[in-house]
Amino acid sequence: MVTDDEALAIKTRVAPQLLALPGVTAVGLGSKETGRRATGELALKVFVTVKRPANQVAAAEVIPREIDGLPTDVIQSGARHLLAAPTGVYEVDENEDDTRSRPMTGGRAIRREDSTHVGTLGCFLVDPAEPGTAYALTNYHVVAPPDVPMPDRDISAVGQPRGRSSVTGCCNDLFGKYADSAHDRDDGKDEAVIKLDPGTQWLAEIADIGIVTEKHEITPAEAASHTYQVRKRGCRTLLTGGVVSAVNTSAGQSDNEIVIDPNPNPEAGARTVFFVYEGDSGSALVSDNKEVVGLVYKRDDAGHGYALAIDHVLERLDAALSETLNRSVTLEVARATQVGLVNTVPGAAMVATPPELAAQLGPAPRPAPRPAPAAVTTPVATGWMPPVATPAFLQRDLDRSATGRLVITTWLTHQRELLGLINSNRRVALAWHRTGLSGLVQVLARMPAEPDLALPATLHGEPVRTVLTRMRATLDRFASPGLSADLARLDRVLPDLGGLSYPGIIAAFGTD
């Protein structure tokens, strides 16, 4: 009987020769399979793109039945694929989870600013030497998609769920900036960290999985049982489960990968069942004990998922950050002892109103109850820009409720179209100014900094809700189907804001 240590030594010694053979994609340790059923016997598992009969393989390329007393097992995997995909390209019948999550959790969609490529935030990492600092863990190819420039440290921004920022600066999806990475796709390195911005709130939790309790290195003996259950939550295929097929797998970096068999799906029929798919890149691989064991980054055509062992990931990131920061860094997986413990990155700053807007906005208006004074407007000929909300806590207050998050998401998704209609479409512009909504928005912008200031109950003698409904009807005539649909969705949940102060508006939105 070959021990775990002996098996690992054999695998490490022979992996380079096996990987040099045509069609071999990875070599690891796991349970030998017979008829796609695990036997529990520890074996050297050799993954190949196409499994061929021995009589169709050149003698020098035949993989022996055992090597130094360790049985071998050849597994057909097909080609391997990185798990990041352009928006709108779907090859499986699952929907991308594009939910805005605040406080932030693992298992959610993230994107580089202005990119159309989506990936997943796996979990959070902390540096005990720098209390309060936190990093989001994902794959390097998620923060370095092909449609934007290569990431720059401390400059390239990443958003959740999308990489969008507001032209006014009052709301955005951005939560942090690319900090560092270890990447070499040919050598099995594909990890990156995003340093969370000051003021960002996060939970040491993963959507649909719960709190993270620790990290763990899966042993060959655990893999050989073929009963070691794992799960992941990705933005493309959401929550899926599987069993570890092999560990200490080499496909570049020695002993680097974990191979996962997906759990059977009775509804799949003859179709291939996948553990992960494009868009799930960066998901944390988690054990039944809610321990992070790996970082998902690839799949193959046979349905296997591939993850980078978490200890290897952290060691490489420690080395990269230590060199960048010129100090010793030892990252740890962020853990929680109970659900709902909110962490906040310290150092949030207030956002000041740009001085060039001060004259345009003028003194803060104090609308009379009825009728409201004439709206203060900016002539259409010069273009209209929404005023900048002064306090930085506006976005955080909106993030407390589903309605508030929907307001942010609608604005970030359609801001350019809305501004274009107001500035370029004469009928929309006239309705915007004549209804008084331009002035109303200016009052709204001041309200977070002046909690005693309230919206008027009416505009030109009509209830604010009536005016908003009429404005929406005007927008519907010229808006895209997506904007019209999202405005209708927002209209169904938006409370009547007439006469409310800023605290009253936030309270009317409710809390989760």
C-alpha angles and dihedrals in degrees: 000000000000114000124226091254092049091047091050091050091050092048093048091050099047101033096087092053093046093047088054091062116099113267097011109130104171143000124207148141124267146113119320111243128214117189088351090302122118115240096193091238113131110244142170102253116209115193116206133180092232126014111218133185114266092247089062094053125082112253092244091054099049112115109225121237090244138007119210090339094312112118117231128220123195114210125190110228107161118214121335122235134198110240105236121098138182116259113272097022108118128170097165128055098249129108124234113249104233097169120145106234121198122199085036122243136182121265095052134120118268133178139185111252111281093001125129092207119099132205138162134263105230107192141309129274129201135199111220089202090061108043115207095022114117135180132203113225122219141131122294091232088060092059093038104051118164097247098065133045120277110280121268120210114256091000111064108084127213126201140201121247092353134005094248131136128186120251087226095049092230098110135015145155094233115117107165151348133255107269107176146316148195108225138164112135093196089054099044099255116131112143133122139172130217116206110226117239120245111276094026113140120212143168127220087234139104120222113258091003105064133213123003111236105181144315126268139192111222112228126220089246091056090049093046091061089063087213100095102121122208136173139192137195114216131172092241107044096015115206116008133162136212147153127254110255099179142359136192085039118172122214096143109325109058117251089358110126140066118206118210129199112210118240111254119268112209091203094056096082108181093342121111114260114220128202091202138003140190110309094035092089111132096028116146114242106224133191126224086262088060091249118146107239103166152354114249115227113147146029133194133218093260092062100258118141123217125210134180112239108255095229091056090047093052094045092054094045091048090054093047095048093043090057093045096046095036092230137086113278125189111180122203131195107256110246136194133201096203140017120271102025103151119211120197125198106231126233104058112169132209117251110230123212108255108252091230088066096050096084092043094052094043125188117342107271120232103204118212115234096245130037100011117225119257111288118256106236142178114232112258091230091068094046127247127254123181112250117256116254107233109214120069090217092072093088092045091052091051091048091063093077138043089236092052092048089050090053090053094045093048092050095046092047098048107021095113093048092047093049090046092053093048094047101037110025109078096204093048092046093050092049091047094055101033093052090054094239091127090061091042091058090050089055091047090055092057097044099082089059093042108045092181093058113100135193117251116259090226141023115215088345096308126109112262091238091056091051091049091051092051091049091051090053089054092049091049090063092062107019128103117258090253094054092045092050094048093047089052090050091050092046090057094059104029112107123222104276099185112128095006127131122220094268088046092053092050090048091049090054088058128209134267 
